[in-house]
Amino acid sequence: MNDTLELLLHPLAPYIGLTLVLVLSLCLFLQVKFEMRRQAKKWAEERTALQVANLALRGALDDLRREPEPAAAPAVSAAPRVAALNLTRRSQVLRLYHRGEMPEQIAAALGVPLNEVDLLLKVNKMVNEG
C-alpha cells in the first residue's frame, strides 16, 4: 500500500501518465487515418465500377436508339421474324428469368441468340446493383 502511494506521488508520475495518454491518442489517430484511407480507396473503386457500368449502359442505350425502325410488317408472315432485342423482348426475357428459367431456355423460347440473353441479364444485374 505504501509502495503504491509512493509511486503515485513520485514527481515523474504525472509526466509518465501524460506520455501514455499521448501515445494512446497518437495510436488512435493513426488508426482512424488508416481506416479513412482504406474507405476512400474502396469508394474510389466502387465509383470507378459504377462509371464503367454507366458507360456500358449508355452504350447499350445508344445502340438501341440507333436501331432502325422496323418496316411495316405484312398482315401474315409465313416465318417468324427474328428481330433485334427490343423493350418488349427485354421484358419477356426478364419475366422468364424471374420465373426461374435458364438463359438457354429463354433464348430458345423467344428465338433470340443466347449471348443477347446473357448480355441483357448482365446489364439488368448491373442496373439493379447500382
Residue frames as a rotation matrix with the C-alpha (Angstrom) as fourth column:
MET 1
0.574 0.819 0.000 0.00
0.819 -0.574 0.000 0.00
0.000 0.000 -1.000 0.00
ASN 2
0.514 -0.474 -0.715 2.78
0.120 -0.786 0.607 2.34
-0.850 -0.398 -0.346 0.93
ASP 3
-0.567 -0.753 0.335 4.67
0.407 0.097 0.908 1.48
-0.716 0.651 0.251 -2.30
THR 4
-0.096 0.633 0.768 1.61
0.987 -0.037 0.154 2.32
0.126 0.773 -0.621 -4.41
LEU 5
0.834 0.400 -0.380 1.22
0.485 -0.860 0.160 5.69
-0.263 -0.317 -0.911 -2.69
GLU 6
0.085 -0.893 -0.442 4.90
0.062 -0.438 0.897 6.46
-0.994 -0.104 0.018 -3.22
LEU 7
-0.582 -0.257 0.772 4.60
0.722 0.273 0.636 5.53
-0.374 0.927 0.027 -6.89
LEU 8
0.333 0.808 0.486 1.60
0.918 -0.396 0.031 7.85
0.217 0.436 -0.873 -7.36
LEU 9
0.908 0.015 -0.419 3.30
0.206 -0.886 0.415 10.69
-0.364 -0.463 -0.808 -5.52
HIS 10
-0.060 -0.969 0.241 6.56
0.790 0.101 0.605 10.32
-0.610 0.227 0.759 -7.43
PRO 11
-0.107 -0.006 -0.994 7.42
-0.167 -0.986 0.024 13.59
-0.980 0.168 0.105 -9.23
LEU 12
-0.863 -0.278 -0.423 7.53
-0.446 0.025 0.895 11.90
-0.238 0.960 -0.146 -12.67
ALA 13
-0.622 0.661 0.420 4.18
0.493 0.747 -0.446 10.09
-0.609 -0.070 -0.790 -12.31
PRO 14
0.361 0.819 -0.446 2.05
0.028 -0.488 -0.872 12.83
-0.932 0.303 -0.199 -13.99
TYR 15
-0.047 -0.454 -0.890 4.50
-0.888 -0.389 0.245 13.06
-0.457 0.802 -0.385 -16.89
ILE 16
-0.944 -0.261 0.204 4.52
-0.174 0.916 0.362 9.32
-0.281 0.306 -0.910 -17.38
GLY 17
-0.240 0.941 0.238 0.71
0.532 0.333 -0.779 9.27
-0.812 -0.060 -0.580 -17.32
LEU 18
0.403 0.353 -0.844 0.54
-0.385 -0.771 -0.507 12.15
-0.830 0.529 -0.175 -19.80
THR 19
-0.525 -0.687 -0.503 3.03
-0.786 0.165 0.596 10.39
-0.326 0.708 -0.627 -22.06
LEU 20
-0.837 0.270 0.476 0.92
0.289 0.957 -0.035 7.22
-0.465 0.108 -0.879 -22.04
VAL 21
0.198 0.965 -0.173 -2.23
0.352 -0.234 -0.906 9.20
-0.915 0.119 -0.386 -22.86
LEU 22
0.214 -0.187 -0.959 -0.45
-0.727 -0.686 -0.028 10.99
-0.653 0.703 -0.283 -25.73
VAL 23
-0.839 -0.538 -0.078 0.91
-0.471 0.648 0.599 7.73
-0.272 0.539 -0.797 -27.15
LEU 24
-0.517 0.736 0.436 -2.56
0.560 0.677 -0.478 6.16
-0.647 -0.003 -0.763 -26.96
SER 25
0.402 0.671 -0.624 -4.09
-0.033 -0.670 -0.742 9.23
-0.915 0.319 -0.247 -28.66
LEU 26
-0.219 -0.583 -0.782 -1.49
-0.854 -0.273 0.442 9.07
-0.471 0.765 -0.438 -31.41
CYS 27
-0.934 -0.095 0.344 -2.19
0.017 0.951 0.308 5.37
-0.357 0.293 -0.887 -31.99
LEU 28
-0.081 0.984 0.158 -5.93
0.599 0.175 -0.782 6.02
-0.797 0.031 -0.603 -32.22
PHE 29
0.328 0.136 -0.935 -5.35
-0.455 -0.844 -0.283 8.96
-0.828 0.518 -0.215 -34.57
LEU 30
-0.615 -0.653 -0.443 -3.20
-0.719 0.233 0.655 6.84
-0.324 0.721 -0.612 -36.87
GLN 31
-0.768 0.406 0.496 -5.75
0.395 0.909 -0.132 4.04
-0.505 0.094 -0.858 -36.83
VAL 32
0.291 0.910 -0.294 -8.51
0.296 -0.378 -0.877 6.47
-0.910 0.168 -0.380 -37.84
LYS 33
0.074 -0.344 -0.936 -6.35
-0.777 -0.608 0.162 7.90
-0.625 0.715 -0.313 -40.65
PHE 34
-0.899 -0.426 0.095 -5.62
-0.301 0.763 0.571 4.39
-0.316 0.485 -0.815 -41.93
GLU 35
-0.402 0.836 0.373 -9.32
0.628 0.548 -0.552 3.50
-0.666 0.012 -0.745 -41.90
MET 36
0.396 0.538 -0.744 -10.21
-0.133 -0.768 -0.626 6.72
-0.909 0.347 -0.233 -43.71
ARG 37
-0.357 -0.603 -0.714 -7.68
-0.838 -0.131 0.530 5.97
-0.413 0.787 -0.458 -46.45
ARG 38
-0.916 0.046 0.398 -8.98
0.134 0.971 0.196 2.42
-0.377 0.233 -0.896 -46.77
GLN 39
0.020 0.999 0.034 -12.56
0.559 0.017 -0.829 3.66
-0.829 0.035 -0.558 -47.11
ALA 40
0.259 0.026 -0.965 -11.55
-0.545 -0.821 -0.169 6.34
-0.797 0.570 -0.199 -49.61
LYS 41
-0.761 -0.583 -0.283 -9.82
-0.582 0.423 0.695 3.69
-0.286 0.694 -0.661 -51.75
LYS 42
-0.692 0.580 0.431 -12.85
0.515 0.814 -0.270 1.41
-0.507 0.035 -0.861 -51.52
TRP 43
0.302 0.851 -0.429 -15.20
0.247 -0.505 -0.827 4.26
-0.921 0.143 -0.362 -52.55
ALA 44
-0.112 -0.420 -0.900 -12.93
-0.782 -0.522 0.341 5.19
-0.613 0.742 -0.270 -55.44
GLU 45
-0.963 -0.235 0.131 -13.02
-0.127 0.828 0.546 1.59
-0.237 0.509 -0.827 -56.70
GLU 46
-0.298 0.933 0.201 -16.81
0.688 0.356 -0.633 1.49
-0.662 -0.050 -0.748 -56.37
ARG 47
0.308 0.378 -0.873 -17.12
-0.233 -0.860 -0.455 4.83
-0.922 0.343 -0.177 -58.16
THR 48
-0.565 -0.590 -0.576 -14.92
-0.725 0.022 0.689 3.53
-0.394 0.807 -0.440 -61.00
ALA 49
-0.887 0.286 0.364 -17.02
0.352 0.927 0.132 0.37
-0.299 0.245 -0.922 -61.27
LEU 50
0.091 0.973 -0.214 -20.20
0.528 -0.230 -0.817 2.44
-0.844 -0.039 -0.535 -61.38
GLN 51
0.073 -0.128 -0.989 -18.74
-0.614 -0.787 0.056 4.69
-0.786 0.603 -0.136 -64.07
VAL 52
-0.902 -0.411 -0.134 -17.82
-0.372 0.577 0.727 1.65
-0.222 0.705 -0.673 -66.17
ALA 53
-0.565 0.773 0.289 -21.33
0.690 0.635 -0.348 0.24
-0.452 0.003 -0.892 -65.71
ASN 54
0.229 0.646 -0.729 -22.80
0.091 -0.759 -0.644 3.62
-0.969 0.081 -0.232 -66.59
LEU 55
-0.356 -0.440 -0.825 -20.76
-0.768 -0.365 0.526 3.79
-0.533 0.820 -0.208 -69.80
ALA 56
-0.981 0.018 0.194 -21.81
0.103 0.893 0.438 0.25
-0.165 0.450 -0.878 -70.72
LEU 57
-0.188 0.982 -0.008 -25.46
0.713 0.131 -0.689 1.11
-0.676 -0.135 -0.725 -70.16
ARG 58
0.173 0.210 -0.962 -25.16
-0.348 -0.901 -0.259 4.32
-0.921 0.380 -0.083 -72.16
GLY 59
-0.742 -0.512 -0.433 -23.57
-0.593 0.200 0.780 2.37
-0.313 0.835 -0.452 -75.00
ALA 60
-0.806 0.511 0.298 -26.34
0.540 0.841 0.018 -0.21
-0.241 0.175 -0.954 -74.93
LEU 61
0.123 0.876 -0.466 -28.94
0.446 -0.468 -0.763 2.56
-0.886 -0.114 -0.449 -74.85
ASP 62
-0.136 -0.244 -0.960 -27.28
-0.665 -0.696 0.271 4.31
-0.734 0.675 -0.068 -77.80
ASP 63
-0.975 -0.223 0.003 -27.26
-0.158 0.703 0.693 1.02
-0.157 0.675 -0.721 -79.71
LEU 64
-0.415 0.897 0.154 -30.95
0.772 0.436 -0.462 0.57
-0.482 -0.073 -0.873 -79.03
ARG 65
0.236 0.503 -0.831 -31.67
0.007 -0.856 -0.516 4.12
-0.972 0.116 -0.205 -80.18
ARG 66
-0.420 -0.517 -0.746 -29.70
-0.721 -0.309 0.620 3.60
-0.552 0.798 -0.243 -83.41
GLU 67
-0.698 0.212 0.684 -31.65
0.394 0.911 0.121 0.51
-0.598 0.354 -0.719 -84.41
PRO 68
-0.914 0.393 -0.102 -33.74
-0.309 -0.511 0.802 1.24
0.263 0.765 0.588 -87.49
GLU 69
-0.244 0.923 0.299 -37.48
-0.750 0.016 -0.661 1.25
-0.615 -0.386 0.688 -87.15
PRO 70
-0.663 0.039 0.747 -38.95
0.318 0.919 0.234 -1.99
-0.677 0.392 -0.622 -88.46
ALA 71
-0.894 0.376 -0.245 -40.77
-0.389 -0.379 0.839 -1.68
0.223 0.845 0.485 -91.78
ALA 72
-0.032 0.965 0.259 -44.48
-0.971 0.031 -0.237 -2.26
-0.237 -0.259 0.936 -91.82
ALA 73
-0.818 -0.273 0.506 -44.93
-0.254 0.961 0.108 -5.99
-0.516 -0.040 -0.856 -91.42
PRO 74
-0.650 0.634 -0.420 -47.25
-0.372 0.216 0.903 -7.85
0.663 0.743 0.095 -93.73
ALA 75
0.188 0.854 0.484 -50.55
-0.912 -0.031 0.409 -8.92
0.364 -0.519 0.773 -92.23
VAL 76
0.902 0.062 0.427 -49.48
-0.235 0.900 0.366 -12.57
-0.362 -0.431 0.827 -92.06
SER 77
0.086 -0.925 -0.370 -45.92
-0.991 -0.041 -0.130 -13.75
0.105 0.377 -0.920 -92.21
ALA 78
0.669 0.169 -0.724 -45.03
-0.301 0.952 -0.056 -17.32
0.680 0.255 0.688 -93.02
ALA 79
0.061 -0.740 -0.670 -41.81
0.670 0.528 -0.522 -17.50
0.740 -0.416 0.528 -90.96
PRO 80
0.808 0.180 -0.562 -41.29
0.568 -0.493 0.659 -15.99
-0.158 -0.851 -0.500 -87.53
ARG 81
0.580 -0.578 0.574 -39.14
0.053 -0.676 -0.735 -12.88
0.813 0.457 -0.362 -87.74
VAL 82
0.294 -0.584 -0.757 -36.01
0.956 0.183 0.230 -12.74
0.004 -0.791 0.612 -85.57
ALA 83
0.707 0.048 0.705 -35.84
0.184 -0.976 -0.119 -9.07
0.682 0.214 -0.699 -84.62
ALA 84
-0.467 -0.846 0.259 -33.34
0.027 -0.306 -0.952 -7.13
0.884 -0.437 0.165 -82.62
LEU 85
-0.416 0.258 -0.872 -33.81
0.888 0.322 -0.329 -7.15
0.195 -0.911 -0.363 -78.88
ASN 86
-0.361 0.358 0.861 -36.43
-0.026 -0.927 0.374 -4.50
0.932 0.113 0.343 -78.15
LEU 87
-0.660 0.071 0.748 -38.15
-0.718 -0.354 -0.600 -3.41
0.222 -0.933 0.284 -74.96
THR 88
0.495 0.867 0.059 -40.95
-0.858 0.477 0.190 -5.96
0.137 -0.145 0.980 -75.30
ARG 89
0.503 -0.405 -0.764 -38.42
0.019 0.889 -0.458 -8.74
0.864 0.216 0.454 -75.81
ARG 90
-0.586 -0.748 0.312 -36.41
-0.243 -0.205 -0.948 -7.36
0.773 -0.631 -0.062 -72.88
SER 91
-0.228 0.567 0.791 -39.42
-0.974 -0.141 -0.180 -7.55
0.009 -0.812 0.584 -70.57
GLN 92
0.767 0.491 -0.412 -40.16
-0.521 0.852 0.044 -11.08
0.373 0.181 0.910 -71.79
VAL 93
0.038 -0.849 -0.528 -36.58
0.067 0.529 -0.846 -12.16
0.997 -0.003 0.077 -71.08
LEU 94
-0.729 -0.340 0.594 -36.65
-0.492 -0.342 -0.800 -10.65
0.476 -0.876 0.082 -67.59
ARG 95
0.194 0.885 0.424 -40.07
-0.979 0.151 0.133 -12.11
0.054 -0.441 0.896 -66.82
LEU 96
0.750 0.050 -0.659 -38.94
-0.197 0.969 -0.151 -15.61
0.631 0.243 0.737 -67.82
TYR 97
-0.304 -0.938 -0.168 -35.69
0.028 0.167 -0.986 -15.23
0.952 -0.304 -0.025 -65.90
HIS 98
-0.599 0.117 0.792 -37.52
-0.764 -0.378 -0.522 -14.16
0.238 -0.918 0.316 -62.74
ARG 99
0.575 0.818 0.019 -39.78
-0.804 0.560 0.200 -17.20
0.153 -0.130 0.980 -63.11
GLY 100
0.335 -0.538 0.773 -36.67
-0.472 0.615 0.632 -19.36
-0.816 -0.577 -0.048 -62.82
GLU 101
0.980 0.009 0.196 -35.99
0.163 0.518 -0.840 -20.20
-0.110 0.855 0.506 -66.48
MET 102
0.112 -0.993 0.028 -32.39
0.544 0.085 0.835 -20.75
-0.831 -0.078 0.550 -67.53
PRO 103
-0.071 -0.181 -0.981 -30.89
-0.514 -0.836 0.191 -18.39
-0.855 0.518 -0.033 -70.15
GLU 104
-0.958 -0.287 0.006 -30.64
-0.154 0.531 0.833 -21.24
-0.243 0.797 -0.553 -72.70
GLN 105
-0.443 0.873 0.205 -34.36
0.841 0.483 -0.243 -21.98
-0.311 0.065 -0.948 -72.29
ILE 106
0.221 0.504 -0.835 -35.22
0.196 -0.862 -0.468 -18.27
-0.955 -0.060 -0.289 -72.60
ALA 107
-0.504 -0.501 -0.704 -33.19
-0.576 -0.412 0.706 -17.93
-0.643 0.761 -0.081 -75.80
ALA 108
-0.967 0.154 0.202 -34.86
0.246 0.764 0.597 -20.98
-0.063 0.627 -0.776 -77.32
ALA 109
-0.194 0.973 -0.122 -38.36
0.838 0.100 -0.537 -19.91
-0.510 -0.207 -0.835 -76.28
LEU 110
0.430 0.377 -0.820 -38.03
0.077 -0.920 -0.383 -16.36
-0.899 0.102 -0.425 -77.64
GLY 111
0.701 -0.179 0.690 -35.88
0.708 0.287 -0.645 -17.17
-0.082 0.941 0.328 -80.65
VAL 112
0.852 -0.504 0.143 -33.00
-0.474 -0.858 -0.198 -14.86
0.223 0.101 -0.970 -79.75
PRO 113
0.176 -0.869 -0.462 -29.31
0.001 0.470 -0.883 -15.69
0.984 0.155 0.084 -79.52
LEU 114
0.568 -0.004 -0.823 -28.06
0.753 0.406 0.518 -16.86
0.332 -0.914 0.234 -76.13
ASN 115
-0.514 -0.842 -0.162 -25.37
0.844 -0.464 -0.268 -14.15
0.151 -0.274 0.950 -76.00
GLU 116
-0.490 0.427 0.760 -28.08
-0.089 -0.892 0.443 -11.45
0.867 0.150 0.475 -76.26
VAL 117
0.643 0.726 -0.244 -29.98
0.129 0.212 0.969 -13.00
0.755 -0.655 0.043 -73.36
ASP 118
0.230 -0.649 -0.725 -26.78
0.965 0.249 0.083 -13.19
0.126 -0.719 0.683 -71.29
LEU 119
-0.734 -0.521 0.436 -25.92
0.507 -0.847 -0.160 -9.58
0.452 0.104 0.886 -72.11
LEU 120
-0.052 0.813 0.580 -29.40
-0.185 -0.579 0.794 -8.39
0.981 -0.066 0.181 -71.17
LEU 121
0.753 0.318 -0.576 -29.29
0.435 0.416 0.798 -10.26
0.494 -0.852 0.175 -67.85
LYS 122
-0.174 -0.894 -0.412 -25.82
0.978 -0.110 -0.175 -8.83
0.111 -0.434 0.894 -67.06
VAL 123
-0.695 -0.023 0.719 -26.94
0.154 -0.981 0.117 -5.28
0.703 0.192 0.685 -67.83
ASN 124
0.372 0.910 0.181 -30.05
-0.117 -0.148 0.982 -5.75
0.921 -0.386 0.052 -65.72
LYS 125
0.527 -0.262 -0.809 -27.93
0.807 0.454 0.379 -7.08
0.268 -0.852 0.451 -62.84
MET 126
-0.589 -0.807 0.039 -25.59
0.770 -0.575 -0.278 -4.07
0.247 -0.134 0.960 -63.06
VAL 127
-0.394 0.523 0.756 -28.53
-0.132 -0.846 0.516 -1.65
0.909 0.104 0.403 -63.04
ASN 128
0.644 0.732 -0.223 -30.11
0.073 0.231 0.970 -3.34
0.761 -0.641 0.095 -60.04
GLU 129
0.228 -0.645 -0.729 -26.84
0.956 0.289 0.044 -3.41
0.182 -0.707 0.683 -58.06
GLY 130
-0.735 -0.567 0.370 -26.14
0.531 -0.822 -0.206 0.28
0.421 0.045 0.906 -58.63
